[in-house]
């Protein structure tokens, strides 16, 4: 499979995964509409990764999950702090919208968990391969520090394949990114199973 | 005045004046080296402790074991003298602290590796703001060698 076909395939996976993830989130939010932006699949050299998310000093909420099983990899769910606050408010109803306490943090962690699990379930069903998410880890900090910690956690080396889907809800008040960093070899196996690549 | 931003894996050097800045240090470690007499400053933004066998073409600044010697070389090129170099470091935090709570975090591994390689090279550490669970920004003034470390919701510290 050439590189562009490969990236197209990844985009398709991301479309399906994120579709399920945002449906799960919509259900939690009583059917409020979510809009997905066309996924972006890229293979980036390490040198360009730092700049990939932009706004390095903005505060974001980031959730990080390690995937084990037949397909290994890493997933991150990043959203601006304001979006995280709004989401928690929509979910809990009673939140004063000021600062995130323990309860609000675990609500956010759970949101990330549900989204990522739905994403992975969709891919598992399609491929028949097992993908087990770890417990979600949450960080609220400068975007650069959170992103960099995700990349270090994934121990990325040279060229990194990443798939990102943006979504928004409530107009544009809630937005975020789901990022999938699949293990290269496992990914090639997925492609074979789906008949996209010769043995 | 010139301000140079140092991204993940990069090493940058300045002489006489200006700032070397790195933002978004999470588990990464920012390291500065300074020769006060020559007014030469170098900054690195180290990603992981040890070079991977499958990443031989990596920037030397990406891994602690290759970054520290490369930083010294950069300082010498601008006229620093090795025995006058002093180092400061910041970062090495563990932002996702509930992930693998029983193993040594990547941040801590980075801090340990940087200290080890600085010691092996004979460069003393004169200031540090490391570990914990929050991200940091580091701004290094090459005119006087001072390093200011800032974090969200915290008072900036000078190390």
HADDOCK unambig.tbl for C-alpha pairs under 7 A between the chains (distance, minus, plus):
assign (segid A and resid 50 and name CA) (segid B and resid 7 and name CA) 6.78 0.50 0.50
assign (segid A and resid 50 and name CA) (segid B and resid 8 and name CA) 6.47 0.50 0.50
assign (segid A and resid 56 and name CA) (segid B and resid 23 and name CA) 6.88 0.50 0.50
assign (segid A and resid 56 and name CA) (segid B and resid 24 and name CA) 6.24 0.50 0.50
assign (segid A and resid 57 and name CA) (segid B and resid 23 and name CA) 6.91 0.50 0.50
assign (segid A and resid 57 and name CA) (segid B and resid 24 and name CA) 6.75 0.50 0.50
assign (segid A and resid 137 and name CA) (segid B and resid 96 and name CA) 5.15 0.50 0.50
assign (segid A and resid 137 and name CA) (segid B and resid 98 and name CA) 5.80 0.50 0.50
assign (segid A and resid 137 and name CA) (segid B and resid 99 and name CA) 5.74 0.50 0.50
assign (segid A and resid 138 and name CA) (segid B and resid 96 and name CA) 5.79 0.50 0.50
assign (segid A and resid 139 and name CA) (segid B and resid 95 and name CA) 5.61 0.50 0.50
assign (segid A and resid 139 and name CA) (segid B and resid 96 and name CA) 5.74 0.50 0.50
assign (segid A and resid 141 and name CA) (segid B and resid 134 and name CA) 6.70 0.50 0.50
assign (segid A and resid 141 and name CA) (segid B and resid 135 and name CA) 6.21 0.50 0.50
assign (segid A and resid 141 and name CA) (segid B and resid 152 and name CA) 6.96 0.50 0.50
assign (segid A and resid 142 and name CA) (segid B and resid 24 and name CA) 6.11 0.50 0.50
assign (segid A and resid 142 and name CA) (segid B and resid 135 and name CA) 6.31 0.50 0.50
assign (segid A and resid 143 and name CA) (segid B and resid 24 and name CA) 6.78 0.50 0.50
assign (segid A and resid 144 and name CA) (segid B and resid 23 and name CA) 6.65 0.50 0.50
assign (segid A and resid 144 and name CA) (segid B and resid 24 and name CA) 3.89 0.50 0.50
assign (segid A and resid 144 and name CA) (segid B and resid 25 and name CA) 6.92 0.50 0.50
assign (segid A and resid 145 and name CA) (segid B and resid 24 and name CA) 3.84 0.50 0.50
assign (segid A and resid 145 and name CA) (segid B and resid 25 and name CA) 4.81 0.50 0.50
assign (segid A and resid 145 and name CA) (segid B and resid 26 and name CA) 4.07 0.50 0.50
assign (segid A and resid 145 and name CA) (segid B and resid 135 and name CA) 5.13 0.50 0.50
assign (segid A and resid 146 and name CA) (segid B and resid 26 and name CA) 6.28 0.50 0.50
assign (segid A and resid 148 and name CA) (segid B and resid 26 and name CA) 6.17 0.50 0.50
assign (segid A and resid 149 and name CA) (segid B and resid 26 and name CA) 5.42 0.50 0.50
assign (segid A and resid 149 and name CA) (segid B and resid 27 and name CA) 5.38 0.50 0.50
assign (segid A and resid 152 and name CA) (segid B and resid 47 and name CA) 6.69 0.50 0.50
assign (segid A and resid 152 and name CA) (segid B and resid 48 and name CA) 6.89 0.50 0.50
assign (segid A and resid 157 and name CA) (segid B and resid 55 and name CA) 6.12 0.50 0.50
assign (segid A and resid 158 and name CA) (segid B and resid 55 and name CA) 6.33 0.50 0.50
